[in-house]
């Protein structure tokens, strides 16, 4: 039976550091996995399920890894002698050390060599489509293809845009005969070898696929050009990818917003790298801190390229000005001084707040839950603009597929909030206190689980949370951190 937690009102106080930033960590792992030796990544907290999927994928392609505390050590897949030498230390069998000892980079195989799909790596992607998007181009370069499995909302993925992206490369996508709408099982193969050239990406492919292609192309023997059919939506994520590649020794020359020149014959260099904490997960603590909980969130550098860093500006737009210290700690309240640093600058928050506050959250759906919680306990009216429905619909396991906006409103309203869904917006009328004394559900979504845990701590009476462990999927150790701050969650 699924656990339930009774969560009591509590004063949360202390310092907390959320797990590593997911997008940043995924790309750093891939860069390290293509290095020629050992890389040491500092990655705080447990490994989220998405990171475990990425690590499983790079292992299938030939890398080795082990995590000891906050240190993630990765042996790159480019040199088999390194893998064999490190296999014993990493508790891996020698015949597993290469993820398939006969694999070589696709650009190093002779074009006449026959490709056998039975020898291609198996890469399970679970419910994480970004793993498929990031690792597909690398699998084509590394081993001429692979078998990818997946499940959940993205399992019925339209493969035609991917085929178009490799249109001139004769990449073949084959679904297994027993594939279902909720189960993905495909084999991808390049007939001959992936060669450098001009890649034109249709608008349907994701920012993660663009990143995966840019990560893979420097490994080919010649230069390539990537052209986009339209301007990229996630510019900061793309900038993050390019900066990480440069950190690990590979360069991409940007030619305007829609074209990229990728020199070939490059090699990723092994190195040490510190992965910053996740602003998206920190947003829940920051919202609670803005409402009076005495929480300081650690590991949030001011110069971050994470898209969700915008949470600081959006909080300020709601009249809550966070303070960012020189050590990466962010908190609220107190007088400005050398320890806390100045309030984060924000032009939108400079004007007096009057009438209905409008928060534009169309590009940051993961920030909808914490921003709605803040608005629910802020006097006055707040309109939070969500992204178009086709972008924010998410499969929630229980009881059925439901849009995120509806789930946020439904669950917070059970606790005494006053939230109305108006097309793609949330209209929130602030209340002075959440009443609690209700049974709520995460609906299998970690974002709603985090929101409800912090909402219950701010309520007048205890609340029962169903499916609380959904929080642990993307935030391993959340409940431990919550209790360390003084949160009171009782297992029923």
KETIDO-375612 format. One record per residue (C-alpha): z, x negated, y negated; residue number from 1. Coordinates in Angstrom, 3 decimals. Layout:
Z | X | Y | NUM;
...
//
This chain:
0.000 | 0.000 | 0.000 | 1;
-0.887 | -1.223 | -3.486 | 2;
2.163 | -2.418 | -5.381 | 3;
3.506 | -0.596 | -8.418 | 4;
5.611 | -2.120 | -11.172 | 5;
8.136 | -0.355 | -13.346 | 6;
7.936 | -2.121 | -16.700 | 7;
10.852 | -1.824 | -19.097 | 8;
10.881 | -2.201 | -22.878 | 9;
11.733 | -5.809 | -23.714 | 10;
11.799 | -8.292 | -26.538 | 11;
9.305 | -10.998 | -25.604 | 12;
10.095 | -14.410 | -27.021 | 13;
8.924 | -17.972 | -26.398 | 14;
5.852 | -20.104 | -25.924 | 15;
3.087 | -19.355 | -23.433 | 16;
-0.225 | -20.998 | -22.540 | 17;
-2.901 | -18.794 | -20.929 | 18;
-5.283 | -20.225 | -18.310 | 19;
-8.285 | -22.360 | -19.183 | 20;
-11.263 | -20.826 | -20.970 | 21;
-13.504 | -19.473 | -18.216 | 22;
-16.978 | -20.136 | -19.684 | 23;
-15.969 | -23.614 | -20.808 | 24;
-14.381 | -24.462 | -17.457 | 25;
-17.395 | -23.243 | -15.447 | 26;
-19.792 | -25.430 | -17.392 | 27;
-17.494 | -28.457 | -17.353 | 28;
-17.160 | -28.149 | -13.560 | 29;
-20.947 | -28.048 | -13.175 | 30;
-21.443 | -31.092 | -15.410 | 31;
-18.786 | -33.006 | -13.476 | 32;
-20.311 | -31.934 | -10.153 | 33;
-23.571 | -33.633 | -11.124 | 34;
-21.903 | -36.889 | -12.187 | 35;
-22.287 | -40.053 | -10.174 | 36;
-18.594 | -40.614 | -9.549 | 37;
-15.157 | -39.089 | -10.115 | 38;
-14.394 | -36.822 | -13.087 | 39;
-10.920 | -35.681 | -14.068 | 40;
-10.703 | -32.302 | -15.762 | 41;
-7.413 | -31.147 | -17.262 | 42;
-7.303 | -27.433 | -16.541 | 43;
-4.019 | -25.669 | -17.148 | 44;
-2.755 | -22.777 | -15.064 | 45;
-4.009 | -21.470 | -11.754 | 46;
-7.643 | -21.174 | -10.744 | 47;
-9.036 | -17.755 | -11.593 | 48;
-11.176 | -16.168 | -8.895 | 49;
-14.298 | -16.835 | -10.978 | 50;
-13.516 | -20.564 | -11.082 | 51;
-12.906 | -20.593 | -7.344 | 52;
-16.379 | -19.104 | -6.873 | 53;
-17.961 | -21.793 | -9.076 | 54;
-16.067 | -24.531 | -7.239 | 55;
-17.204 | -23.098 | -3.915 | 56;
-20.770 | -23.138 | -5.183 | 57;
-20.764 | -26.764 | -6.327 | 58;
-19.145 | -27.761 | -3.028 | 59;
-21.941 | -26.004 | -1.150 | 60;
-24.380 | -28.075 | -3.212 | 61;
-22.632 | -31.335 | -2.319 | 62;
-19.681 | -31.972 | -4.660 | 63;
-16.041 | -32.443 | -3.643 | 64;
-12.961 | -31.319 | -5.548 | 65;
-9.209 | -31.084 | -5.391 | 66;
-6.608 | -29.754 | -7.832 | 67;
-3.227 | -31.383 | -8.301 | 68;
-1.154 | -29.645 | -10.947 | 69;
-3.244 | -29.426 | -14.114 | 70;
-5.691 | -32.086 | -12.932 | 71;
-8.940 | -31.048 | -11.268 | 72;
-10.707 | -34.037 | -9.730 | 73;
-14.397 | -33.670 | -8.905 | 74;
-16.613 | -36.112 | -7.035 | 75;
-20.211 | -35.607 | -8.084 | 76;
-22.884 | -34.704 | -5.555 | 77;
-25.470 | -37.253 | -6.689 | 78;
-24.322 | -40.145 | -4.508 | 79;
-23.624 | -39.580 | -0.835 | 80;
-21.688 | -42.849 | -0.512 | 81;
-19.191 | -41.570 | -3.100 | 82;
-18.783 | -38.352 | -1.184 | 83;
-18.188 | -40.127 | 2.103 | 84;
-15.740 | -42.548 | 0.521 | 85;
-13.714 | -39.755 | -1.025 | 86;
-13.929 | -37.309 | 1.878 | 87;
-10.714 | -38.516 | 3.537 | 88;
-8.747 | -38.348 | 0.286 | 89;
-9.950 | -34.807 | -0.338 | 90;
-9.066 | -33.717 | 3.199 | 91;
-12.697 | -32.934 | 3.939 | 92;
-14.539 | -33.732 | 7.146 | 93;
-17.137 | -36.434 | 6.695 | 94;
-19.936 | -34.151 | 7.858 | 95;
-18.927 | -31.609 | 5.195 | 96;
-18.628 | -34.114 | 2.382 | 97;
-22.194 | -33.698 | 1.235 | 98;
-22.323 | -29.932 | 1.558 | 99;
-25.221 | -30.701 | 3.920 | 100;
-25.773 | -34.416 | 4.326 | 101;
-29.537 | -34.136 | 4.475 | 102;
-29.837 | -32.506 | 1.057 | 103;
-31.402 | -34.430 | -1.803 | 104;
-32.431 | -33.477 | -5.292 | 105;
-35.521 | -31.286 | -5.157 | 106;
-37.382 | -33.616 | -7.519 | 107;
-36.785 | -36.538 | -5.106 | 108;
-38.348 | -34.873 | -2.062 | 109;
-41.999 | -35.280 | -1.255 | 110;
-44.062 | -32.229 | -2.055 | 111;
-45.444 | -32.254 | 1.478 | 112;
-41.963 | -31.961 | 3.031 | 113;
-41.452 | -28.503 | 4.512 | 114;
-38.512 | -26.469 | 3.249 | 115;
-36.423 | -24.740 | 5.873 | 116;
-34.356 | -21.887 | 4.494 | 117;
-31.903 | -22.264 | 7.358 | 118;
-30.904 | -25.611 | 5.832 | 119;
-30.311 | -24.231 | 2.347 | 120;
-26.743 | -23.942 | 1.036 | 121;
-24.908 | -20.621 | 1.234 | 122;
-23.321 | -19.725 | -2.116 | 123;
-21.097 | -16.601 | -2.113 | 124;
-20.811 | -15.211 | -5.667 | 125;
-18.530 | -12.232 | -5.011 | 126;
-18.411 | -9.913 | -8.028 | 127;
-19.174 | -12.731 | -10.479 | 128;
-22.827 | -12.516 | -11.502 | 129;
-22.483 | -15.499 | -13.849 | 130;
-22.042 | -17.722 | -10.781 | 131;
-25.497 | -16.686 | -9.561 | 132;
-27.007 | -17.170 | -13.014 | 133;
-25.434 | -20.606 | -13.526 | 134;
-25.976 | -22.019 | -10.037 | 135;
-29.429 | -20.646 | -9.173 | 136;
-31.419 | -23.223 | -11.231 | 137;
-29.194 | -26.042 | -9.974 | 138;
-29.709 | -24.989 | -6.357 | 139;
-33.473 | -25.036 | -6.885 | 140;
-33.285 | -28.566 | -8.301 | 141;
-30.750 | -29.867 | -5.809 | 142;
-31.972 | -28.425 | -2.538 | 143;
-35.091 | -26.407 | -3.221 | 144;
-33.252 | -23.109 | -3.050 | 145;
-30.309 | -21.405 | -1.418 | 146;
-28.850 | -18.195 | -0.074 | 147;
-26.752 | -16.195 | -2.523 | 148;
-24.488 | -13.284 | -1.681 | 149;
-22.665 | -10.906 | -4.006 | 150;
-21.051 | -7.507 | -4.225 | 151;
-19.996 | -4.845 | -6.674 | 152;
-21.725 | -3.559 | -9.796 | 153;
-24.313 | -6.356 | -10.047 | 154;
-25.396 | -6.318 | -6.388 | 155;
-28.416 | -4.157 | -7.201 | 156;
-29.648 | -6.830 | -9.618 | 157;
-33.296 | -6.639 | -10.659 | 158;
-34.796 | -9.952 | -9.554 | 159;
-38.106 | -9.568 | -11.381 | 160;
-36.937 | -11.273 | -14.621 | 161;
-35.802 | -14.293 | -12.591 | 162;
-39.146 | -14.469 | -10.813 | 163;
-40.886 | -14.360 | -14.192 | 164;
-38.685 | -17.178 | -15.485 | 165;
-39.955 | -19.381 | -12.634 | 166;
-43.405 | -17.792 | -12.666 | 167;
-45.308 | -21.041 | -12.676 | 168;
-43.052 | -22.674 | -10.090 | 169;
-43.725 | -20.402 | -7.089 | 170;
-40.052 | -19.517 | -6.654 | 171;
-39.692 | -16.893 | -3.938 | 172;
-36.836 | -14.357 | -3.882 | 173;
-36.258 | -12.563 | -0.571 | 174;
-33.624 | -9.885 | -0.045 | 175;
-32.117 | -9.744 | 3.418 | 176;
-33.038 | -6.702 | 5.457 | 177;
-29.452 | -5.409 | 5.506 | 178;
-28.943 | -5.728 | 1.727 | 179;
-27.437 | -2.594 | 0.165 | 180;
-27.060 | -1.403 | -3.393 | 181;
-23.445 | -2.663 | -3.425 | 182;
-24.140 | -5.853 | -1.437 | 183;
-26.439 | -8.649 | -2.554 | 184;
-27.869 | -11.050 | 0.013 | 185;
-30.947 | -12.989 | -1.066 | 186;
-32.691 | -16.221 | -0.229 | 187;
-34.376 | -18.173 | -3.009 | 188;
-36.847 | -20.940 | -2.313 | 189;
-39.222 | -23.140 | -4.278 | 190;
-42.425 | -23.754 | -2.391 | 191;
-42.707 | -27.528 | -2.568 | 192;
-40.389 | -28.653 | -5.356 | 193;
-39.245 | -27.568 | -8.769 | 194;
-41.290 | -29.482 | -11.309 | 195;
-40.821 | -29.942 | -15.045 | 196;
-42.852 | -27.747 | -17.337 | 197;
-42.672 | -24.816 | -19.721 | 198;
-40.256 | -22.022 | -18.830 | 199;
-40.582 | -18.729 | -20.718 | 200;
-37.479 | -16.556 | -20.279 | 201;
-37.838 | -12.775 | -20.512 | 202;
-35.242 | -10.885 | -22.595 | 203;
-33.556 | -9.411 | -19.497 | 204;
-32.045 | -12.696 | -18.307 | 205;
-28.485 | -13.515 | -19.318 | 206;
-27.024 | -16.222 | -21.508 | 207;
-25.477 | -17.668 | -18.335 | 208;
-28.908 | -18.059 | -16.735 | 209;
-30.192 | -19.816 | -19.856 | 210;
-27.201 | -22.155 | -19.640 | 211;
-27.821 | -22.766 | -15.926 | 212;
-31.460 | -23.631 | -16.550 | 213;
-30.617 | -26.010 | -19.401 | 214;
-27.964 | -27.660 | -17.200 | 215;
-30.500 | -28.205 | -14.400 | 216;
-33.672 | -29.334 | -16.168 | 217;
-32.462 | -32.806 | -17.315 | 218;
-32.304 | -33.787 | -13.634 | 219;
-36.071 | -33.414 | -13.136 | 220;
-38.420 | -36.385 | -13.366 | 221;
-40.280 | -35.135 | -16.426 | 222;
-39.724 | -33.298 | -19.681 | 223;
-39.432 | -29.520 | -19.906 | 224;
-39.523 | -26.852 | -22.570 | 225;
-37.564 | -23.591 | -22.511 | 226;
-38.808 | -20.711 | -24.653 | 227;
-36.950 | -17.442 | -25.227 | 228;
-38.689 | -14.104 | -25.713 | 229;
-36.086 | -13.171 | -28.320 | 230;
-33.233 | -14.841 | -30.164 | 231;
-30.171 | -15.462 | -27.961 | 232;
-27.310 | -12.984 | -28.359 | 233;
-24.526 | -15.424 | -27.442 | 234;
-25.170 | -18.291 | -29.821 | 235;
-21.678 | -19.757 | -29.552 | 236;
-21.818 | -19.781 | -25.753 | 237;
-25.158 | -21.581 | -25.931 | 238;
-23.795 | -24.080 | -28.450 | 239;
-20.833 | -24.658 | -26.118 | 240;
-23.193 | -25.434 | -23.231 | 241;
-25.227 | -27.924 | -25.262 | 242;
-22.119 | -29.676 | -26.574 | 243;
-20.658 | -29.972 | -23.069 | 244;
-23.902 | -31.409 | -21.724 | 245;
-23.806 | -34.026 | -24.476 | 246;
-20.169 | -34.820 | -23.625 | 247;
-21.278 | -35.588 | -20.072 | 248;
-24.332 | -37.617 | -21.111 | 249;
-27.308 | -35.189 | -21.132 | 250;
-29.178 | -34.192 | -24.272 | 251;
-31.196 | -31.104 | -25.161 | 252;
-33.197 | -30.981 | -28.382 | 253;
-33.107 | -27.595 | -30.046 | 254;
-36.302 | -26.529 | -31.804 | 255;
-35.329 | -23.485 | -33.833 | 256;
-33.464 | -20.523 | -32.363 | 257;
-35.774 | -19.818 | -29.443 | 258;
-37.112 | -23.132 | -28.136 | 259;
-35.470 | -26.109 | -26.433 | 260;
-36.955 | -29.456 | -25.455 | 261;
-35.241 | -30.980 | -22.413 | 262;
-35.993 | -34.645 | -21.666 | 263;
-36.145 | -35.417 | -17.967 | 264;
-34.755 | -38.346 | -15.929 | 265;
-31.264 | -37.874 | -17.356 | 266;
-28.024 | -38.300 | -15.458 | 267;
-24.651 | -36.674 | -15.994 | 268;
-21.837 | -39.185 | -16.440 | 269;
-18.446 | -38.759 | -14.818 | 270;
-15.616 | -38.612 | -17.325 | 271;
-12.220 | -37.166 | -18.264 | 272;
-12.217 | -33.887 | -20.136 | 273;
-9.553 | -31.442 | -21.371 | 274;
-10.448 | -27.756 | -21.062 | 275;
-8.887 | -25.649 | -23.797 | 276;
-7.069 | -22.390 | -23.128 | 277;
-8.790 | -19.013 | -23.088 | 278;
-8.843 | -17.162 | -26.424 | 279;
-9.804 | -13.928 | -24.660 | 280;
-6.628 | -13.955 | -22.542 | 281;
-4.556 | -15.215 | -25.463 | 282;
-5.667 | -12.164 | -27.450 | 283;
-3.214 | -9.918 | -25.594 | 284;
-0.236 | -12.084 | -26.498 | 285;
-1.517 | -12.414 | -30.064 | 286;
-1.734 | -8.642 | -30.441 | 287;
1.825 | -8.269 | -29.136 | 288;
2.996 | -11.043 | -31.469 | 289;
1.347 | -9.298 | -34.409 | 290;
3.428 | -6.235 | -33.480 | 291;
6.709 | -8.118 | -33.650 | 292;
7.090 | -9.880 | -30.302 | 293;
8.160 | -13.474 | -30.975 | 294;
5.405 | -15.201 | -28.985 | 295;
3.646 | -18.456 | -29.802 | 296;
0.433 | -19.034 | -27.846 | 297;
-0.280 | -22.669 | -27.021 | 298;
-3.528 | -24.569 | -26.364 | 299;
-5.805 | -22.801 | -28.873 | 300;
-7.616 | -25.468 | -30.930 | 301;
-8.921 | -24.451 | -34.323 | 302;
-12.361 | -25.971 | -33.777 | 303;
-13.033 | -24.045 | -30.584 | 304;
-16.541 | -22.853 | -29.740 | 305;
-15.239 | -19.939 | -27.691 | 306;
-16.757 | -16.670 | -28.854 | 307;
-13.439 | -14.885 | -28.459 | 308;
-11.890 | -17.119 | -31.112 | 309;
-13.010 | -14.316 | -33.427 | 310;
-9.790 | -12.541 | -32.356 | 311;
-8.030 | -14.442 | -35.161 | 312;
-10.415 | -12.979 | -37.741 | 313;
-10.252 | -9.489 | -36.245 | 314;
-6.456 | -9.522 | -36.258 | 315;
-6.531 | -10.580 | -39.883 | 316;
-8.932 | -7.709 | -40.571 | 317;
-6.185 | -5.386 | -39.323 | 318;
-3.754 | -6.903 | -41.795 | 319;
-2.129 | -9.388 | -39.360 | 320;
-2.612 | -12.983 | -40.464 | 321;
-2.014 | -15.476 | -37.638 | 322;
-0.778 | -18.993 | -38.314 | 323;
-2.412 | -21.862 | -36.465 | 324;
-0.463 | -25.084 | -36.154 | 325;
-1.857 | -28.604 | -35.728 | 326;
-0.841 | -28.654 | -32.049 | 327;
-2.982 | -25.623 | -31.148 | 328;
-0.099 | -23.139 | -31.306 | 329;
-0.786 | -19.731 | -32.866 | 330;
1.977 | -17.369 | -33.990 | 331;
2.840 | -14.708 | -36.578 | 332;
5.566 | -14.314 | -39.185 | 333;
7.763 | -16.876 | -40.897 | 334;
7.129 | -18.779 | -44.081 | 335;
4.207 | -21.123 | -44.420 | 336;
5.341 | -24.654 | -43.710 | 337;
4.192 | -27.880 | -42.136 | 338;
5.229 | -26.804 | -38.650 | 339;
3.412 | -23.483 | -38.561 | 340;
0.499 | -24.416 | -40.790 | 341;
-1.372 | -22.085 | -43.139 | 342;
-2.508 | -18.589 | -42.309 | 343;
-5.957 | -18.521 | -40.735 | 344;
-8.527 | -17.928 | -43.457 | 345;
-10.553 | -14.716 | -43.285 | 346;
-12.727 | -13.309 | -46.016 | 347;
-12.765 | -9.791 | -44.545 | 348;
-8.978 | -9.563 | -44.763 | 349;
-8.805 | -10.766 | -48.357 | 350;
-9.412 | -7.311 | -49.833 | 351;
-6.581 | -4.736 | -49.801 | 352;
-6.692 | -2.513 | -46.743 | 353;
-7.074 | 1.133 | -47.732 | 354;
-8.347 | 4.193 | -45.906 | 355;
-9.881 | 3.828 | -42.468 | 356;
-10.013 | 0.250 | -41.180 | 357;
-13.271 | -0.546 | -39.371 | 358;
-13.228 | -3.280 | -36.732 | 359;
-16.639 | -4.382 | -35.471 | 360;
-16.132 | -5.360 | -31.839 | 361;
-19.658 | -4.755 | -30.595 | 362;
-20.196 | -8.354 | -29.496 | 363;
-16.749 | -8.871 | -27.954 | 364;
-15.962 | -6.105 | -25.418 | 365;
-13.176 | -8.150 | -23.810 | 366;
-11.239 | -7.905 | -27.081 | 367;
-11.306 | -4.105 | -27.175 | 368;
-8.024 | -3.598 | -25.229 | 369;
-5.736 | -5.881 | -27.310 | 370;
-7.271 | -4.737 | -30.603 | 371;
-6.798 | -1.094 | -29.608 | 372;
-3.161 | -1.756 | -28.677 | 373;
-2.588 | -3.283 | -32.107 | 374;
-4.310 | -0.369 | -33.845 | 375;
-2.286 | 2.144 | -31.827 | 376;
0.924 | 0.816 | -33.404 | 377;
-0.452 | 0.139 | -36.895 | 378;
-0.012 | 2.895 | -39.526 | 379;
-3.199 | 4.601 | -40.643 | 380;
-6.615 | 5.115 | -39.079 | 381;
-8.617 | 2.393 | -37.365 | 382;
-12.148 | 2.736 | -36.063 | 383;
-13.050 | 0.126 | -33.446 | 384;
-16.779 | -0.153 | -32.878 | 385;
-17.690 | -0.882 | -29.273 | 386;
-20.931 | -2.361 | -27.925 | 387;
-23.823 | -0.184 | -26.713 | 388;
-22.990 | 1.762 | -23.572 | 389;
-25.427 | -0.153 | -21.361 | 390;
-23.571 | -3.377 | -22.185 | 391;
-19.968 | -2.201 | -21.855 | 392;
-20.124 | -0.036 | -18.771 | 393;
-18.095 | -1.787 | -16.116 | 394;
-17.383 | -0.828 | -12.525 | 395;
-13.689 | -0.064 | -12.227 | 396;
-12.667 | 0.159 | -8.594 | 397;
-10.336 | 3.129 | -8.878 | 398;
-11.014 | 5.950 | -8.914 | 399;
-14.709 | 5.603 | -9.839 | 400;
-17.047 | 3.823 | -12.230 | 401;
-15.808 | 4.474 | -15.756 | 402;
-16.615 | 2.985 | -19.136 | 403;
-14.061 | 0.604 | -20.549 | 404;
-13.593 | 2.622 | -23.737 | 405;
-12.606 | 5.747 | -21.821 | 406;
-10.152 | 3.816 | -19.659 | 407;
-8.460 | 2.213 | -22.691 | 408;
-8.036 | 5.548 | -24.443 | 409;
-6.887 | 7.404 | -21.343 | 410;
-4.198 | 4.920 | -20.335 | 411;
-2.768 | 4.208 | -23.796 | 412;
-2.674 | 7.914 | -24.597 | 413;
-0.437 | 8.421 | -21.568 | 414;
2.075 | 6.117 | -23.275 | 415;
1.989 | 8.107 | -26.504 | 416;
-0.947 | 6.600 | -28.407 | 417;
-3.398 | 8.769 | -30.349 | 418;
-6.886 | 7.559 | -29.491 | 419;
-10.149 | 9.480 | -29.479 | 420;
-13.439 | 8.267 | -28.013 | 421;
-16.317 | 9.050 | -30.382 | 422;
-19.601 | 7.993 | -28.764 | 423;
-19.332 | 4.188 | -28.721 | 424;
-16.296 | 3.940 | -31.027 | 425;
-12.566 | 4.364 | -30.661 | 426;
-10.834 | 6.269 | -33.456 | 427;
-7.160 | 5.280 | -33.418 | 428;
-4.422 | 7.043 | -35.405 | 429;
-1.452 | 4.707 | -35.540 | 430;
1.966 | 5.840 | -34.319 | 431;
5.347 | 4.280 | -35.092 | 432;
6.314 | 3.910 | -31.428 | 433;
4.837 | 4.328 | -27.971 | 434;
7.017 | 6.683 | -25.959 | 435;
6.369 | 5.235 | -22.503 | 436;
7.898 | 7.281 | -19.659 | 437;
4.556 | 7.693 | -17.863 | 438;
2.571 | 6.402 | -14.916 | 439;
-0.493 | 4.412 | -15.948 | 440;
-3.118 | 2.477 | -14.016 | 441;
-5.053 | -0.719 | -14.573 | 442;
-7.969 | 0.977 | -12.774 | 443;
-8.594 | -2.380 | -11.115 | 444;
-9.499 | -4.098 | -14.397 | 445;
-7.506 | -7.179 | -15.445 | 446;
-8.021 | -6.413 | -19.136 | 447;
-6.385 | -3.014 | -18.845 | 448;
-3.564 | -4.467 | -16.730 | 449;
-2.747 | -7.039 | -19.438 | 450;
-2.949 | -4.420 | -22.192 | 451;
-0.647 | -2.001 | -20.384 | 452;
1.936 | -4.663 | -19.505 | 453;
2.336 | -5.585 | -23.160 | 454;
2.139 | -1.960 | -24.296 | 455;
4.996 | -1.036 | -21.930 | 456;
7.144 | -3.827 | -23.354 | 457;
6.701 | -2.207 | -26.790 | 458;
7.485 | 1.346 | -25.615 | 459;
10.716 | 3.314 | -25.992 | 460;
11.078 | 4.075 | -22.275 | 461;
9.924 | 2.350 | -19.052 | 462;
6.469 | 3.005 | -17.617 | 463;
5.121 | 2.672 | -14.092 | 464;
1.974 | 0.550 | -13.750 | 465;
-0.304 | 1.100 | -10.760 | 466;
-2.528 | -1.748 | -9.548 | 467;
-0.627 | -4.380 | -11.572 | 468;
-2.019 | -7.279 | -9.525 | 469;
-5.459 | -6.744 | -11.064 | 470;
-4.088 | -8.973 | -13.846 | 471;
-3.859 | -11.933 | -11.470 | 472;
-7.582 | -11.990 | -10.699 | 473;
-8.645 | -13.567 | -13.990 | 474;
-5.156 | -14.664 | -15.074 | 475;
-3.365 | -16.255 | -12.100 | 476;
0.353 | -16.364 | -12.786 | 477;
0.310 | -13.685 | -15.479 | 478;
3.388 | -11.882 | -14.214 | 479;
5.279 | -15.152 | -13.944 | 480;
4.399 | -15.946 | -17.565 | 481;
5.291 | -12.402 | -18.611 | 482;
8.744 | -12.667 | -17.061 | 483;
9.277 | -16.126 | -18.539 | 484;
8.919 | -14.549 | -21.993 | 485;
11.624 | -12.015 | -21.172 | 486;
9.430 | -9.273 | -19.774 | 487;
11.084 | -7.017 | -17.227 | 488;
8.784 | -5.843 | -14.424 | 489;
10.387 | -4.332 | -11.332 | 490;
8.445 | -4.059 | -8.071 | 491;
8.581 | -0.526 | -6.641 | 492;
//
